[in-house]
Amino acid sequence: MAYSLLFVAGHSSHVQSEEISSRGDFAYEVRMGPIIAGELNFDFRRQREAYEFLGQFQTSQSLSAYYTWTGTFAAKGLWQATTPLTQTYLVQSESKDDDYKVVIMSQQDTQILLGRDGEFEVNPKPPGTDLISALLFTPGCYAGEHVHDGEDAYPIRLDRVSDAKLARRAGFYSGAVMRCDYSVVTRRGKTRRLRVSMAEIDGVWVATEVRIRVSFFPDPVFRLRS
């Protein structure tokens, strides 16, 4: 746990010590049909070839009676042309059914802690770019072959790129976007379709809406607040 907190502390102090060329604070409402599931927030910063972000997810009060999940995310990486390359990545999460979990990916390996009293297990580092960097902050659309959550890699394919507009909704971003349609293979080998709408806001390319296509249930949708 001390190592994970040190990772986050290093993440913040490194950014403050340099002149920041682009920065944004982004907040998303997470909704499944009529249900507001939670809030996702990110602080993104980029300095020349380097970038980093710190994010948090909190389950909404309306959903917490049935299920809760809280998480903290952090990453540092480099830009190669227009593609982010994750160097270090952290996920610290807690839920009703998954108890407590920490995933720390370094440039050498990935360490996983299950339970507050557990011990770190060392695994190989997954290939590709982390999901958040790839899908939320890549300028335009992500064209890599894999994304990961620090623990497992998932094959991804960019199926279609198109221009579109997000409909007006009070309190949320609306307007012209670049729409990126992806197919992602899950841990169970199933193909999941994602639709990510990207826009450049104050010099930062960021996802304005992420829609996860699911069968029989309303699509989970992440919508950027204005």
Secondary structure, DSSP 4 states (H G I P E B T S, - for coil): -HHHHHHHHHHHHHHHTS--SEEEEEEEEEEETTEEEEEEEEEEEEETTEEEEEEEEEE-HHHHTT--EEEEEEEEEEEETTEEEEEEEEEEEEETTTEEEEEEE-SSEEEEEESTT--PEEEEPPSSEEHHHHHHSSSS----SEEE-SS-EEEEEEEEEEEEEEPP-TTB--EEEEEEEEEEE-TTS-EEEEEEEEEEETTEEEEEEEEEE-SSSPPEEEEEB-
